[in-house]
Amino acid sequence: MAARIDRIVPAVARRSRRGLVVAGVGPLTSLAGLAWAFVQPWRITFLHPYGKGGFWYLLGEPPLLVILVGILFHWFVALPLLEDLAGEEDA
């Protein structure tokens, strides 16, 4: 049974501390933005759009920008960097 599981589930490579830190920066940043939105809900204009107007004002809310930056960092910086780190460790 154990031999069958070994064939089905490939061994998970252990990441270095640098890899774990790089992998965690984006999600932690997005989580901080989400926490900020819950701690200061008046910062999100969707909850009270009176007196403020326009799509760009809604898009420029700081907690939403922090969440967006965390997602973009994860996809466009962290993942390629982790691939490079994995290639460096293999060599």
C-alpha positions as CSV (number, residue, x, y, z in Angstrom):
1,M,0.0,0.0,0.0
2,A,2.8,2.4,0.9
3,A,4.5,1.8,-2.5
4,R,1.3,2.6,-4.3
5,I,0.9,5.9,-2.4
6,D,4.5,6.8,-3.2
7,R,3.8,6.4,-6.9
8,I,0.6,8.4,-6.8
9,V,1.7,11.3,-4.6
10,P,5.1,12.7,-5.7
11,A,7.5,13.7,-3.0
12,V,7.2,17.3,-1.9
13,A,10.4,19.2,-2.2
14,R,11.5,21.0,0.9
15,R,11.8,24.7,0.3
16,S,14.5,26.9,1.8
17,R,13.8,29.6,4.2
18,R,14.3,32.2,1.4
19,G,11.7,30.4,-0.7
20,L,9.2,30.3,2.2
21,V,9.6,34.0,2.9
22,V,9.3,34.9,-0.8
23,A,6.2,32.7,-1.2
24,G,4.6,34.2,1.9
25,V,5.0,37.9,1.2
26,G,2.2,38.2,-1.4
27,P,-0.5,36.3,0.5
28,L,0.4,38.0,3.8
29,T,0.2,41.4,2.2
30,S,-3.2,40.6,0.8
31,L,-4.3,39.3,4.2
32,A,-3.1,42.5,5.8
33,G,-5.2,44.5,3.3
34,L,-8.2,42.4,4.0
35,A,-7.7,42.8,7.8
36,W,-7.3,46.5,7.2
37,A,-10.6,46.6,5.3
38,F,-12.3,44.8,8.2
39,V,-10.7,47.0,10.9
40,Q,-11.5,50.2,9.2
41,P,-14.7,49.5,7.1
42,W,-15.3,53.2,6.5
43,R,-12.2,53.2,4.3
44,I,-14.1,51.1,1.7
45,T,-16.4,53.4,-0.2
46,F,-18.7,50.6,-1.3
47,L,-20.3,50.8,2.1
48,H,-21.1,54.5,1.9
49,P,-20.7,55.9,-1.6
50,Y,-22.6,59.1,-0.9
51,G,-20.7,62.3,-1.5
52,K,-17.9,60.5,-3.3
53,G,-18.2,59.5,-6.9
54,G,-16.7,57.8,-9.7
55,F,-15.1,54.5,-10.5
56,W,-11.5,55.8,-10.0
57,Y,-12.3,56.9,-6.4
58,L,-13.6,53.4,-5.6
59,L,-10.6,51.8,-7.3
60,G,-8.2,53.9,-5.3
61,E,-9.2,52.8,-1.9
62,P,-6.0,51.9,0.1
63,P,-7.1,48.5,1.5
64,L,-8.2,47.4,-2.0
65,L,-4.9,48.6,-3.4
66,V,-2.9,46.6,-0.7
67,I,-4.9,43.5,-1.6
68,L,-4.2,44.0,-5.3
69,V,-0.5,44.6,-4.8
70,G,-0.2,41.4,-2.7
71,I,-1.9,39.4,-5.5
72,L,0.2,41.0,-8.2
73,F,3.4,40.4,-6.2
74,H,2.6,36.8,-5.8
75,W,1.9,36.1,-9.4
76,F,4.4,38.3,-11.2
77,V,7.4,38.4,-8.7
78,A,7.2,35.6,-6.2
79,L,6.4,32.7,-8.5
80,P,9.1,33.4,-11.1
81,L,11.6,34.0,-8.3
82,L,10.7,30.7,-6.7
83,E,11.3,29.0,-10.0
84,D,14.7,30.6,-10.2
85,L,15.5,29.5,-6.6
86,A,14.4,26.0,-7.4
87,G,16.6,25.9,-10.4
88,E,19.5,27.3,-8.4
89,E,19.0,24.6,-5.7
90,D,18.9,21.8,-8.2
91,A,22.1,22.9,-9.9
